[in-house]
C-alpha cells in the first residue's frame, strides 16, 4: 500500500466516523500535481465528495469547516490540497 493509499483510507474512515454519509468518495489526485511546490513536502492532493444529513441547514463554508475539523491534524501533516463537494441527501437526489 502506498502512503497516499493509506491516507485515502484514513480520510475515508475519519469522514465515515464523523458524518455517517450515504455516499463518500475520496480520490487521490496527487499524481496530477507532481512537481508542484505543495507536493514536494510529501503531502497529497485529494478530492472528496460526501453526502450526509449532517450538512442540512449549513452553508457551504460551514460544511467545509466540519470536514476540516473531522480530518484534524491530517490537514497539516498529510493533506496539502482538498477539494470538497458536501451535500445533503436531498441535494444529491
C-alpha positions as MATLAB code, in Angstrom:
seq = 'XXXXXXXXXXXXXXXXXXXXXXXXXXXXXXXXXXXXXXXXXXXXXXXXXXXXXXXXXXXXXXXXXXXXXXXXXXXXXXXXXXXXXXXXXXXXX';
ca = [
       0.000    0.000    0.000;
       1.372    3.416   -0.947;
       1.498    6.290    1.510;
      -1.369    8.010   -0.260;
      -3.468    4.824   -0.390;
      -3.151    4.726    3.387;
      -4.092    8.405    3.537;
      -7.176    7.829    1.388;
      -8.310    5.085    3.769;
      -7.625    7.281    6.802;
      -9.555   10.203    5.265;
     -12.411    7.849    4.400;
     -12.529    6.400    7.932;
     -12.498    9.792    9.657;
     -15.278   11.146    7.439;
     -17.291    7.940    7.836;
     -16.992    8.178   11.624;
     -17.885   11.882   11.732;
     -20.759   12.032    9.241;
     -22.136    8.509    8.588;
     -22.506    9.501    4.932;
     -24.819    7.802    2.472;
     -22.194    8.447   -0.202;
     -18.484    9.018    0.210;
     -15.825    9.174   -2.469;
     -12.198   10.019   -1.745;
      -9.857   10.338   -4.725;
      -6.095   10.784   -4.557;
      -5.250   13.441   -7.152;
      -1.609   13.821   -6.081;
      -0.083   12.409   -9.275;
      -1.542   15.294  -11.276;
       0.367   17.717   -9.053;
       3.815   16.100   -9.155;
       6.474   18.801   -9.166;
       4.060   21.338   -7.665;
       5.536   23.198   -4.692;
       2.955   21.769   -2.292;
       3.622   18.219   -3.429;
       7.341   18.372   -2.636;
       6.768   18.107    1.109;
       5.076   14.726    0.689;
       1.547   15.837    1.472;
      -1.171   14.913   -1.011;
      -3.950   16.414   -3.085;
      -7.365   14.834   -2.582;
     -10.939   15.211   -3.829;
     -13.827   14.385   -1.501;
     -17.496   14.005   -2.411;
     -19.666   13.397    0.626;
     -23.428   13.193    1.116;
     -24.731   13.347    4.673;
     -27.792   14.638    6.543;
     -25.288   16.304    8.912;
     -24.924   19.107    6.351;
     -28.607   20.102    6.453;
     -29.064   23.803    7.125;
     -25.361   24.590    6.771;
     -23.798   26.964    4.258;
     -21.015   25.530    2.069;
     -18.273   27.172    4.141;
     -19.654   25.657    7.363;
     -19.782   22.227    5.693;
     -16.155   22.564    4.620;
     -15.153   23.604    8.130;
     -16.833   20.475    9.525;
     -14.909   18.300    7.068;
     -11.626   20.028    8.007;
     -12.413   19.517   11.701;
     -13.137   15.818   11.144;
      -9.790   15.410    9.384;
      -7.993   17.199   12.221;
      -4.200   17.162   12.111;
      -4.231   15.428    8.717;
      -4.902   18.883    7.248;
      -1.388   19.931    8.263;
       0.501   16.621    8.233;
      -0.900   14.676    5.242;
      -3.092   16.916    3.085;
      -1.774   19.797    1.002;
      -4.947   20.420   -1.015;
      -8.503   19.214   -0.525;
     -11.394   19.715   -2.921;
     -14.735   19.183   -1.166;
     -18.246   18.655   -2.508;
     -20.528   18.278    0.531;
     -24.274   17.794    0.016;
     -27.342   16.714    1.896;
     -29.203   13.633    0.622;
     -31.937   15.902   -0.821;
     -29.352   17.950   -2.730;
     -27.720   14.792   -4.089;
     -31.017   13.276   -5.273;
];
